[in-house]
Amino acid sequence: MSMEQLFLLTMPGVAYIDPSAVTYVIQAVAGVVIALGAAFTIFRHKIFAFFKGKKKTEETEEAIEFKKVEEEK
């Protein structure tokens, strides 16, 4: 069967897409895009940290400064 015969023998589809169904599709696509963006950002930071050579413990120790508290007499 050729493509021309296939198109001639098909019947037009009559369907109604509810606006709420489109909203669900948009929400699902937005959720996937946000999740992929978050995963990409997390892995990008891990890859950069690996090549930079810093460990998490070094970063946290540099960020935390311990100050001596003197008691008032």
mmCIF file of the N, C-alpha and C atoms, coordinates in Angstrom:
data_MODEL
# 
_entry.id   MODEL 
# 
loop_
_atom_site.group_PDB 
_atom_site.id 
_atom_site.type_symbol 
_atom_site.label_atom_id 
_atom_site.label_alt_id 
_atom_site.label_comp_id 
_atom_site.label_asym_id 
_atom_site.label_entity_id 
_atom_site.label_seq_id 
_atom_site.pdbx_PDB_ins_code 
_atom_site.Cartn_x 
_atom_site.Cartn_y 
_atom_site.Cartn_z 
_atom_site.occupancy 
_atom_site.B_iso_or_equiv 
_atom_site.pdbx_formal_charge 
_atom_site.auth_seq_id 
_atom_site.auth_comp_id 
_atom_site.auth_asym_id 
_atom_site.auth_atom_id 
_atom_site.pdbx_PDB_model_num 
ATOM 1   N N  . MET A 1 1  ? 0.854   -1.171 0.000  1.00 0.00 ? 1  MET A N  1 
ATOM 2   C CA . MET A 1 1  ? 0.000   0.000  0.000  1.00 0.00 ? 1  MET A CA 1 
ATOM 3   C C  . MET A 1 1  ? 0.903   1.237  0.000  1.00 0.00 ? 1  MET A C  1 
ATOM 4   N N  . SER A 1 2  ? 0.658   2.142  -0.889 1.00 0.00 ? 2  SER A N  1 
ATOM 5   C CA . SER A 1 2  ? 1.496   3.329  -0.985 1.00 0.00 ? 2  SER A CA 1 
ATOM 6   C C  . SER A 1 2  ? 0.990   4.401  -0.011 1.00 0.00 ? 2  SER A C  1 
ATOM 7   N N  . MET A 1 3  ? 1.795   5.424  0.139  1.00 0.00 ? 3  MET A N  1 
ATOM 8   C CA . MET A 1 3  ? 1.440   6.500  1.080  1.00 0.00 ? 3  MET A CA 1 
ATOM 9   C C  . MET A 1 3  ? 0.194   7.258  0.600  1.00 0.00 ? 3  MET A C  1 
ATOM 10  N N  . GLU A 1 4  ? 0.023   7.410  -0.725 1.00 0.00 ? 4  GLU A N  1 
ATOM 11  C CA . GLU A 1 4  ? -1.142  8.119  -1.245 1.00 0.00 ? 4  GLU A CA 1 
ATOM 12  C C  . GLU A 1 4  ? -2.423  7.358  -0.915 1.00 0.00 ? 4  GLU A C  1 
ATOM 13  N N  . GLN A 1 5  ? -2.387  6.050  -1.071 1.00 0.00 ? 5  GLN A N  1 
ATOM 14  C CA . GLN A 1 5  ? -3.565  5.239  -0.760 1.00 0.00 ? 5  GLN A CA 1 
ATOM 15  C C  . GLN A 1 5  ? -3.852  5.269  0.736  1.00 0.00 ? 5  GLN A C  1 
ATOM 16  N N  . LEU A 1 6  ? -2.810  5.284  1.514  1.00 0.00 ? 6  LEU A N  1 
ATOM 17  C CA . LEU A 1 6  ? -2.999  5.325  2.966  1.00 0.00 ? 6  LEU A CA 1 
ATOM 18  C C  . LEU A 1 6  ? -3.694  6.610  3.384  1.00 0.00 ? 6  LEU A C  1 
ATOM 19  N N  . PHE A 1 7  ? -3.294  7.734  2.790  1.00 0.00 ? 7  PHE A N  1 
ATOM 20  C CA . PHE A 1 7  ? -3.921  9.017  3.129  1.00 0.00 ? 7  PHE A CA 1 
ATOM 21  C C  . PHE A 1 7  ? -5.342  9.115  2.584  1.00 0.00 ? 7  PHE A C  1 
ATOM 22  N N  . LEU A 1 8  ? -5.620  8.488  1.442  1.00 0.00 ? 8  LEU A N  1 
ATOM 23  C CA . LEU A 1 8  ? -6.963  8.537  0.887  1.00 0.00 ? 8  LEU A CA 1 
ATOM 24  C C  . LEU A 1 8  ? -7.940  7.670  1.668  1.00 0.00 ? 8  LEU A C  1 
ATOM 25  N N  . LEU A 1 9  ? -7.462  6.609  2.258  1.00 0.00 ? 9  LEU A N  1 
ATOM 26  C CA . LEU A 1 9  ? -8.347  5.697  2.978  1.00 0.00 ? 9  LEU A CA 1 
ATOM 27  C C  . LEU A 1 9  ? -8.575  6.085  4.433  1.00 0.00 ? 9  LEU A C  1 
ATOM 28  N N  . THR A 1 10 ? -7.861  7.062  4.917  1.00 0.00 ? 10 THR A N  1 
ATOM 29  C CA . THR A 1 10 ? -8.029  7.448  6.315  1.00 0.00 ? 10 THR A CA 1 
ATOM 30  C C  . THR A 1 10 ? -9.237  8.351  6.473  1.00 0.00 ? 10 THR A C  1 
ATOM 31  N N  . MET A 1 11 ? -9.836  8.261  7.634  1.00 0.00 ? 11 MET A N  1 
ATOM 32  C CA . MET A 1 11 ? -10.986 9.109  7.944  1.00 0.00 ? 11 MET A CA 1 
ATOM 33  C C  . MET A 1 11 ? -10.509 10.229 8.867  1.00 0.00 ? 11 MET A C  1 
ATOM 34  N N  . PRO A 1 12 ? -11.089 11.393 8.736  1.00 0.00 ? 12 PRO A N  1 
ATOM 35  C CA . PRO A 1 12 ? -10.674 12.484 9.615  1.00 0.00 ? 12 PRO A CA 1 
ATOM 36  C C  . PRO A 1 12 ? -11.048 12.175 11.069 1.00 0.00 ? 12 PRO A C  1 
ATOM 37  N N  . GLY A 1 13 ? -10.160 12.519 11.955 1.00 0.00 ? 13 GLY A N  1 
ATOM 38  C CA . GLY A 1 13 ? -10.414 12.279 13.369 1.00 0.00 ? 13 GLY A CA 1 
ATOM 39  C C  . GLY A 1 13 ? -11.135 13.463 13.984 1.00 0.00 ? 13 GLY A C  1 
ATOM 40  N N  . VAL A 1 14 ? -12.173 13.165 14.724 1.00 0.00 ? 14 VAL A N  1 
ATOM 41  C CA . VAL A 1 14 ? -12.928 14.206 15.393 1.00 0.00 ? 14 VAL A CA 1 
ATOM 42  C C  . VAL A 1 14 ? -12.653 14.046 16.885 1.00 0.00 ? 14 VAL A C  1 
ATOM 43  N N  . ALA A 1 15 ? -11.954 15.019 17.425 1.00 0.00 ? 15 ALA A N  1 
ATOM 44  C CA . ALA A 1 15 ? -11.592 14.912 18.836 1.00 0.00 ? 15 ALA A CA 1 
ATOM 45  C C  . ALA A 1 15 ? -11.630 16.295 19.457 1.00 0.00 ? 15 ALA A C  1 
ATOM 46  N N  . TYR A 1 16 ? -11.871 16.303 20.740 1.00 0.00 ? 16 TYR A N  1 
ATOM 47  C CA . TYR A 1 16 ? -11.894 17.554 21.493 1.00 0.00 ? 16 TYR A CA 1 
ATOM 48  C C  . TYR A 1 16 ? -10.867 17.443 22.604 1.00 0.00 ? 16 TYR A C  1 
ATOM 49  N N  . ILE A 1 17 ? -9.982  18.411 22.663 1.00 0.00 ? 17 ILE A N  1 
ATOM 50  C CA . ILE A 1 17 ? -8.989  18.438 23.739 1.00 0.00 ? 17 ILE A CA 1 
ATOM 51  C C  . ILE A 1 17 ? -9.462  19.453 24.767 1.00 0.00 ? 17 ILE A C  1 
ATOM 52  N N  . ASP A 1 18 ? -9.742  18.972 25.932 1.00 0.00 ? 18 ASP A N  1 
ATOM 53  C CA . ASP A 1 18 ? -10.206 19.816 27.024 1.00 0.00 ? 18 ASP A CA 1 
ATOM 54  C C  . ASP A 1 18 ? -9.081  20.749 27.472 1.00 0.00 ? 18 ASP A C  1 
ATOM 55  N N  . PRO A 1 19 ? -9.385  22.005 27.768 1.00 0.00 ? 19 PRO A N  1 
ATOM 56  C CA . PRO A 1 19 ? -8.334  22.920 28.220 1.00 0.00 ? 19 PRO A CA 1 
ATOM 57  C C  . PRO A 1 19 ? -7.600  22.434 29.472 1.00 0.00 ? 19 PRO A C  1 
ATOM 58  N N  . SER A 1 20 ? -8.294  21.733 30.344 1.00 0.00 ? 20 SER A N  1 
ATOM 59  C CA . SER A 1 20 ? -7.616  21.229 31.550 1.00 0.00 ? 20 SER A CA 1 
ATOM 60  C C  . SER A 1 20 ? -6.610  20.136 31.193 1.00 0.00 ? 20 SER A C  1 
ATOM 61  N N  . ALA A 1 21 ? -6.856  19.385 30.125 1.00 0.00 ? 21 ALA A N  1 
ATOM 62  C CA . ALA A 1 21 ? -5.895  18.367 29.695 1.00 0.00 ? 21 ALA A CA 1 
ATOM 63  C C  . ALA A 1 21 ? -4.618  19.024 29.191 1.00 0.00 ? 21 ALA A C  1 
ATOM 64  N N  . VAL A 1 22 ? -4.759  20.138 28.500 1.00 0.00 ? 22 VAL A N  1 
ATOM 65  C CA . VAL A 1 22 ? -3.595  20.866 28.015 1.00 0.00 ? 22 VAL A CA 1 
ATOM 66  C C  . VAL A 1 22 ? -2.804  21.425 29.199 1.00 0.00 ? 22 VAL A C  1 
ATOM 67  N N  . THR A 1 23 ? -3.504  21.879 30.222 1.00 0.00 ? 23 THR A N  1 
ATOM 68  C CA . THR A 1 23 ? -2.843  22.387 31.422 1.00 0.00 ? 23 THR A CA 1 
ATOM 69  C C  . THR A 1 23 ? -2.025  21.290 32.092 1.00 0.00 ? 23 THR A C  1 
ATOM 70  N N  . TYR A 1 24 ? -2.565  20.079 32.143 1.00 0.00 ? 24 TYR A N  1 
ATOM 71  C CA . TYR A 1 24 ? -1.811  18.957 32.725 1.00 0.00 ? 24 TYR A CA 1 
ATOM 72  C C  . TYR A 1 24 ? -0.552  18.666 31.918 1.00 0.00 ? 24 TYR A C  1 
ATOM 73  N N  . VAL A 1 25 ? -0.667  18.739 30.615 1.00 0.00 ? 25 VAL A N  1 
ATOM 74  C CA . VAL A 1 25 ? 0.498   18.498 29.759 1.00 0.00 ? 25 VAL A CA 1 
ATOM 75  C C  . VAL A 1 25 ? 1.553   19.573 29.991 1.00 0.00 ? 25 VAL A C  1 
ATOM 76  N N  . ILE A 1 26 ? 1.127   20.833 30.080 1.00 0.00 ? 26 ILE A N  1 
ATOM 77  C CA . ILE A 1 26 ? 2.064   21.930 30.325 1.00 0.00 ? 26 ILE A CA 1 
ATOM 78  C C  . ILE A 1 26 ? 2.745   21.755 31.681 1.00 0.00 ? 26 ILE A C  1 
ATOM 79  N N  . GLN A 1 27 ? 1.992   21.370 32.707 1.00 0.00 ? 27 GLN A N  1 
ATOM 80  C CA . GLN A 1 27 ? 2.575   21.149 34.030 1.00 0.00 ? 27 GLN A CA 1 
ATOM 81  C C  . GLN A 1 27 ? 3.573   20.006 34.021 1.00 0.00 ? 27 GLN A C  1 
ATOM 82  N N  . ALA A 1 28 ? 3.251   18.945 33.306 1.00 0.00 ? 28 ALA A N  1 
ATOM 83  C CA . ALA A 1 28 ? 4.168   17.805 33.242 1.00 0.00 ? 28 ALA A CA 1 
ATOM 84  C C  . ALA A 1 28 ? 5.456   18.196 32.518 1.00 0.00 ? 28 ALA A C  1 
ATOM 85  N N  . VAL A 1 29 ? 5.348   18.919 31.424 1.00 0.00 ? 29 VAL A N  1 
ATOM 86  C CA . VAL A 1 29 ? 6.533   19.345 30.685 1.00 0.00 ? 29 VAL A CA 1 
ATOM 87  C C  . VAL A 1 29 ? 7.366   20.299 31.527 1.00 0.00 ? 29 VAL A C  1 
ATOM 88  N N  . ALA A 1 30 ? 6.712   21.228 32.223 1.00 0.00 ? 30 ALA A N  1 
ATOM 89  C CA . ALA A 1 30 ? 7.437   22.172 33.081 1.00 0.00 ? 30 ALA A CA 1 
ATOM 90  C C  . ALA A 1 30 ? 8.152   21.431 34.212 1.00 0.00 ? 30 ALA A C  1 
ATOM 91  N N  . GLY A 1 31 ? 7.515   20.438 34.800 1.00 0.00 ? 31 GLY A N  1 
ATOM 92  C CA . GLY A 1 31 ? 8.147   19.656 35.856 1.00 0.00 ? 31 GLY A CA 1 
ATOM 93  C C  . GLY A 1 31 ? 9.380   18.911 35.372 1.00 0.00 ? 31 GLY A C  1 
ATOM 94  N N  . VAL A 1 32 ? 9.285   18.345 34.189 1.00 0.00 ? 32 VAL A N  1 
ATOM 95  C CA . VAL A 1 32 ? 10.433  17.624 33.624 1.00 0.00 ? 32 VAL A CA 1 
ATOM 96  C C  . VAL A 1 32 ? 11.577  18.593 33.322 1.00 0.00 ? 32 VAL A C  1 
ATOM 97  N N  . VAL A 1 33 ? 11.250  19.754 32.776 1.00 0.00 ? 33 VAL A N  1 
ATOM 98  C CA . VAL A 1 33 ? 12.283  20.736 32.452 1.00 0.00 ? 33 VAL A CA 1 
ATOM 99  C C  . VAL A 1 33 ? 12.975  21.226 33.721 1.00 0.00 ? 33 VAL A C  1 
ATOM 100 N N  . ILE A 1 34 ? 12.215  21.501 34.767 1.00 0.00 ? 34 ILE A N  1 
ATOM 101 C CA . ILE A 1 34 ? 12.800  21.962 36.029 1.00 0.00 ? 34 ILE A CA 1 
ATOM 102 C C  . ILE A 1 34 ? 13.657  20.874 36.660 1.00 0.00 ? 34 ILE A C  1 
ATOM 103 N N  . ALA A 1 35 ? 13.186  19.629 36.633 1.00 0.00 ? 35 ALA A N  1 
ATOM 104 C CA . ALA A 1 35 ? 13.964  18.524 37.207 1.00 0.00 ? 35 ALA A CA 1 
ATOM 105 C C  . ALA A 1 35 ? 15.268  18.311 36.435 1.00 0.00 ? 35 ALA A C  1 
ATOM 106 N N  . LEU A 1 36 ? 15.203  18.375 35.117 1.00 0.00 ? 36 LEU A N  1 
ATOM 107 C CA . LEU A 1 36 ? 16.421  18.218 34.321 1.00 0.00 ? 36 LEU A CA 1 
ATOM 108 C C  . LEU A 1 36 ? 17.398  19.370 34.572 1.00 0.00 ? 36 LEU A C  1 
ATOM 109 N N  . GLY A 1 37 ? 16.884  20.571 34.720 1.00 0.00 ? 37 GLY A N  1 
ATOM 110 C CA . GLY A 1 37 ? 17.743  21.712 35.017 1.00 0.00 ? 37 GLY A CA 1 
ATOM 111 C C  . GLY A 1 37 ? 18.416  21.583 36.366 1.00 0.00 ? 37 GLY A C  1 
ATOM 112 N N  . ALA A 1 38 ? 17.673  21.116 37.361 1.00 0.00 ? 38 ALA A N  1 
ATOM 113 C CA . ALA A 1 38 ? 18.256  20.919 38.687 1.00 0.00 ? 38 ALA A CA 1 
ATOM 114 C C  . ALA A 1 38 ? 19.322  19.822 38.658 1.00 0.00 ? 38 ALA A C  1 
ATOM 115 N N  . ALA A 1 39 ? 19.043  18.726 37.983 1.00 0.00 ? 39 ALA A N  1 
ATOM 116 C CA . ALA A 1 39 ? 20.008  17.637 37.890 1.00 0.00 ? 39 ALA A CA 1 
ATOM 117 C C  . ALA A 1 39 ? 21.264  18.089 37.151 1.00 0.00 ? 39 ALA A C  1 
ATOM 118 N N  . PHE A 1 40 ? 21.089  18.857 36.081 1.00 0.00 ? 40 PHE A N  1 
ATOM 119 C CA . PHE A 1 40 ? 22.228  19.369 35.331 1.00 0.00 ? 40 PHE A CA 1 
ATOM 120 C C  . PHE A 1 40 ? 23.089  20.276 36.209 1.00 0.00 ? 40 PHE A C  1 
ATOM 121 N N  . THR A 1 41 ? 22.453  21.136 36.988 1.00 0.00 ? 41 THR A N  1 
ATOM 122 C CA . THR A 1 41 ? 23.194  22.052 37.864 1.00 0.00 ? 41 THR A CA 1 
ATOM 123 C C  . THR A 1 41 ? 23.960  21.295 38.936 1.00 0.00 ? 41 THR A C  1 
ATOM 124 N N  . ILE A 1 42 ? 23.335  20.294 39.537 1.00 0.00 ? 42 ILE A N  1 
ATOM 125 C CA . ILE A 1 42 ? 24.002  19.513 40.582 1.00 0.00 ? 42 ILE A CA 1 
ATOM 126 C C  . ILE A 1 42 ? 25.216  18.793 40.021 1.00 0.00 ? 42 ILE A C  1 
ATOM 127 N N  . PHE A 1 43 ? 25.048  18.137 38.886 1.00 0.00 ? 43 PHE A N  1 
ATOM 128 C CA . PHE A 1 43 ? 26.171  17.407 38.305 1.00 0.00 ? 43 PHE A CA 1 
ATOM 129 C C  . PHE A 1 43 ? 27.255  18.343 37.790 1.00 0.00 ? 43 PHE A C  1 
ATOM 130 N N  . ARG A 1 44 ? 26.853  19.515 37.294 1.00 0.00 ? 44 ARG A N  1 
ATOM 131 C CA . ARG A 1 44 ? 27.846  20.488 36.844 1.00 0.00 ? 44 ARG A CA 1 
ATOM 132 C C  . ARG A 1 44 ? 28.712  20.945 38.016 1.00 0.00 ? 44 ARG A C  1 
ATOM 133 N N  . HIS A 1 45 ? 28.095  21.197 39.168 1.00 0.00 ? 45 HIS A N  1 
ATOM 134 C CA . HIS A 1 45 ? 28.862  21.601 40.343 1.00 0.00 ? 45 HIS A CA 1 
ATOM 135 C C  . HIS A 1 45 ? 29.787  20.484 40.818 1.00 0.00 ? 45 HIS A C  1 
ATOM 136 N N  . LYS A 1 46 ? 29.306  19.255 40.766 1.00 0.00 ? 46 LYS A N  1 
ATOM 137 C CA . LYS A 1 46 ? 30.144  18.128 41.175 1.00 0.00 ? 46 LYS A CA 1 
ATOM 138 C C  . LYS A 1 46 ? 31.327  17.940 40.233 1.00 0.00 ? 46 LYS A C  1 
ATOM 139 N N  . ILE A 1 47 ? 31.089  18.103 38.945 1.00 0.00 ? 47 ILE A N  1 
ATOM 140 C CA . ILE A 1 47 ? 32.172  17.944 37.969 1.00 0.00 ? 47 ILE A CA 1 
ATOM 141 C C  . ILE A 1 47 ? 33.195  19.061 38.131 1.00 0.00 ? 47 ILE A C  1 
ATOM 142 N N  . PHE A 1 48 ? 32.733  20.304 38.301 1.00 0.00 ? 48 PHE A N  1 
ATOM 143 C CA . PHE A 1 48 ? 33.663  21.416 38.496 1.00 0.00 ? 48 PHE A CA 1 
ATOM 144 C C  . PHE A 1 48 ? 34.452  21.244 39.781 1.00 0.00 ? 48 PHE A C  1 
ATOM 145 N N  . ALA A 1 49 ? 33.797  20.770 40.846 1.00 0.00 ? 49 ALA A N  1 
ATOM 146 C CA . ALA A 1 49 ? 34.497  20.558 42.115 1.00 0.00 ? 49 ALA A CA 1 
ATOM 147 C C  . ALA A 1 49 ? 35.546  19.454 41.970 1.00 0.00 ? 49 ALA A C  1 
ATOM 148 N N  . PHE A 1 50 ? 35.246  18.439 41.176 1.00 0.00 ? 50 PHE A N  1 
ATOM 149 C CA . PHE A 1 50 ? 36.196  17.356 40.967 1.00 0.00 ? 50 PHE A CA 1 
ATOM 150 C C  . PHE A 1 50 ? 37.451  17.868 40.261 1.00 0.00 ? 50 PHE A C  1 
ATOM 151 N N  . PHE A 1 51 ? 37.266  18.653 39.211 1.00 0.00 ? 51 PHE A N  1 
ATOM 152 C CA . PHE A 1 51 ? 38.415  19.161 38.474 1.00 0.00 ? 51 PHE A CA 1 
ATOM 153 C C  . PHE A 1 51 ? 39.144  20.273 39.213 1.00 0.00 ? 51 PHE A C  1 
ATOM 154 N N  . LYS A 1 52 ? 38.418  20.969 40.084 1.00 0.00 ? 52 LYS A N  1 
ATOM 155 C CA . LYS A 1 52 ? 39.041  22.031 40.858 1.00 0.00 ? 52 LYS A CA 1 
ATOM 156 C C  . LYS A 1 52 ? 39.908  21.445 41.971 1.00 0.00 ? 52 LYS A C  1 
ATOM 157 N N  . GLY A 1 53 ? 39.567  20.259 42.432 1.00 0.00 ? 53 GLY A N  1 
ATOM 158 C CA . GLY A 1 53 ? 40.383  19.559 43.407 1.00 0.00 ? 53 GLY A CA 1 
ATOM 159 C C  . GLY A 1 53 ? 40.035  19.848 44.854 1.00 0.00 ? 53 GLY A C  1 
ATOM 160 N N  . LYS A 1 54 ? 38.970  20.573 45.100 1.00 0.00 ? 54 LYS A N  1 
ATOM 161 C CA . LYS A 1 54 ? 38.588  20.853 46.475 1.00 0.00 ? 54 LYS A CA 1 
ATOM 162 C C  . LYS A 1 54 ? 37.621  19.789 46.967 1.00 0.00 ? 54 LYS A C  1 
ATOM 163 N N  . LYS A 1 55 ? 37.729  19.520 48.242 1.00 0.00 ? 55 LYS A N  1 
ATOM 164 C CA . LYS A 1 55 ? 36.806  18.585 48.863 1.00 0.00 ? 55 LYS A CA 1 
ATOM 165 C C  . LYS A 1 55 ? 35.757  19.378 49.626 1.00 0.00 ? 55 LYS A C  1 
ATOM 166 N N  . LYS A 1 56 ? 34.690  18.730 49.965 1.00 0.00 ? 56 LYS A N  1 
ATOM 167 C CA . LYS A 1 56 ? 33.631  19.406 50.704 1.00 0.00 ? 56 LYS A CA 1 
ATOM 168 C C  . LYS A 1 56 ? 34.117  19.856 52.082 1.00 0.00 ? 56 LYS A C  1 
ATOM 169 N N  . THR A 1 57 ? 34.946  19.046 52.715 1.00 0.00 ? 57 THR A N  1 
ATOM 170 C CA . THR A 1 57 ? 35.393  19.398 54.059 1.00 0.00 ? 57 THR A CA 1 
ATOM 171 C C  . THR A 1 57 ? 36.264  20.647 54.031 1.00 0.00 ? 57 THR A C  1 
ATOM 172 N N  . GLU A 1 58 ? 37.078  20.800 53.011 1.00 0.00 ? 58 GLU A N  1 
ATOM 173 C CA . GLU A 1 58 ? 37.915  21.992 52.901 1.00 0.00 ? 58 GLU A CA 1 
ATOM 174 C C  . GLU A 1 58 ? 37.056  23.231 52.694 1.00 0.00 ? 58 GLU A C  1 
ATOM 175 N N  . GLU A 1 59 ? 36.025  23.106 51.883 1.00 0.00 ? 59 GLU A N  1 
ATOM 176 C CA . GLU A 1 59 ? 35.156  24.249 51.623 1.00 0.00 ? 59 GLU A CA 1 
ATOM 177 C C  . GLU A 1 59 ? 34.421  24.663 52.886 1.00 0.00 ? 59 GLU A C  1 
ATOM 178 N N  . THR A 1 60 ? 33.926  23.694 53.645 1.00 0.00 ? 60 THR A N  1 
ATOM 179 C CA . THR A 1 60 ? 33.171  24.052 54.845 1.00 0.00 ? 60 THR A CA 1 
ATOM 180 C C  . THR A 1 60 ? 34.081  24.608 55.928 1.00 0.00 ? 60 THR A C  1 
ATOM 181 N N  . GLU A 1 61 ? 35.308  24.102 56.016 1.00 0.00 ? 61 GLU A N  1 
ATOM 182 C CA . GLU A 1 61 ? 36.229  24.627 57.014 1.00 0.00 ? 61 GLU A CA 1 
ATOM 183 C C  . GLU A 1 61 ? 36.639  26.049 56.689 1.00 0.00 ? 61 GLU A C  1 
ATOM 184 N N  . GLU A 1 62 ? 36.772  26.366 55.405 1.00 0.00 ? 62 GLU A N  1 
ATOM 185 C CA . GLU A 1 62 ? 37.110  27.725 55.022 1.00 0.00 ? 62 GLU A CA 1 
ATOM 186 C C  . GLU A 1 62 ? 35.943  28.671 55.272 1.00 0.00 ? 62 GLU A C  1 
ATOM 187 N N  . ALA A 1 63 ? 34.752  28.183 55.118 1.00 0.00 ? 63 ALA A N  1 
ATOM 188 C CA . ALA A 1 63 ? 33.579  29.031 55.273 1.00 0.00 ? 63 ALA A CA 1 
ATOM 189 C C  . ALA A 1 63 ? 33.267  29.311 56.741 1.00 0.00 ? 63 ALA A C  1 
ATOM 190 N N  . ILE A 1 64 ? 33.633  28.384 57.622 1.00 0.00 ? 64 ILE A N  1 
ATOM 191 C CA . ILE A 1 64 ? 33.340  28.546 59.042 1.00 0.00 ? 64 ILE A CA 1 
ATOM 192 C C  . ILE A 1 64 ? 34.560  29.133 59.733 1.00 0.00 ? 64 ILE A C  1 
ATOM 193 N N  . GLU A 1 65 ? 34.341  30.230 60.396 1.00 0.00 ? 65 GLU A N  1 
ATOM 194 C CA . GLU A 1 65 ? 35.416  30.843 61.161 1.00 0.00 ? 65 GLU A CA 1 
ATOM 195 C C  . GLU A 1 65 ? 35.079  30.688 62.647 1.00 0.00 ? 65 GLU A C  1 
ATOM 196 N N  . PHE A 1 66 ? 36.003  30.144 63.369 1.00 0.00 ? 66 PHE A N  1 
ATOM 197 C CA . PHE A 1 66 ? 35.798  29.990 64.797 1.00 0.00 ? 66 PHE A CA 1 
ATOM 198 C C  . PHE A 1 66 ? 36.402  31.193 65.512 1.00 0.00 ? 66 PHE A C  1 
ATOM 199 N N  . LYS A 1 67 ? 35.602  31.836 66.332 1.00 0.00 ? 67 LYS A N  1 
ATOM 200 C CA . LYS A 1 67 ? 36.072  32.986 67.067 1.00 0.00 ? 67 LYS A CA 1 
ATOM 201 C C  . LYS A 1 67 ? 36.100  32.633 68.544 1.00 0.00 ? 67 LYS A C  1 
ATOM 202 N N  . LYS A 1 68 ? 37.142  33.076 69.189 1.00 0.00 ? 68 LYS A N  1 
ATOM 203 C CA . LYS A 1 68 ? 37.243  32.826 70.616 1.00 0.00 ? 68 LYS A CA 1 
ATOM 204 C C  . LYS A 1 68 ? 36.412  33.858 71.350 1.00 0.00 ? 68 LYS A C  1 
ATOM 205 N N  . VAL A 1 69 ? 35.646  33.378 72.251 1.00 0.00 ? 69 VAL A N  1 
ATOM 206 C CA . VAL A 1 69 ? 34.804  34.264 73.040 1.00 0.00 ? 69 VAL A CA 1 
ATOM 207 C C  . VAL A 1 69 ? 35.478  34.462 74.398 1.00 0.00 ? 69 VAL A C  1 
ATOM 208 N N  . GLU A 1 70 ? 35.758  35.705 74.708 1.00 0.00 ? 70 GLU A N  1 
ATOM 209 C CA . GLU A 1 70 ? 36.395  36.003 75.995 1.00 0.00 ? 70 GLU A CA 1 
ATOM 210 C C  . GLU A 1 70 ? 35.324  36.359 76.988 1.00 0.00 ? 70 GLU A C  1 
ATOM 211 N N  . GLU A 1 71 ? 35.462  35.793 78.147 1.00 0.00 ? 71 GLU A N  1 
ATOM 212 C CA . GLU A 1 71 ? 34.488  36.093 79.187 1.00 0.00 ? 71 GLU A CA 1 
ATOM 213 C C  . GLU A 1 71 ? 34.818  37.436 79.828 1.00 0.00 ? 71 GLU A C  1 
ATOM 214 N N  . GLU A 1 72 ? 33.770  38.190 80.091 1.00 0.00 ? 72 GLU A N  1 
ATOM 215 C CA . GLU A 1 72 ? 33.970  39.471 80.740 1.00 0.00 ? 72 GLU A CA 1 
ATOM 216 C C  . GLU A 1 72 ? 34.122  39.254 82.229 1.00 0.00 ? 72 GLU A C  1 
ATOM 217 N N  . LYS A 1 73 ? 35.079  39.984 82.819 1.00 0.00 ? 73 LYS A N  1 
ATOM 218 C CA . LYS A 1 73 ? 35.311  39.829 84.248 1.00 0.00 ? 73 LYS A CA 1 
ATOM 219 C C  . LYS A 1 73 ? 34.744  40.969 85.016 1.00 0.00 ? 73 LYS A C  1 
# 
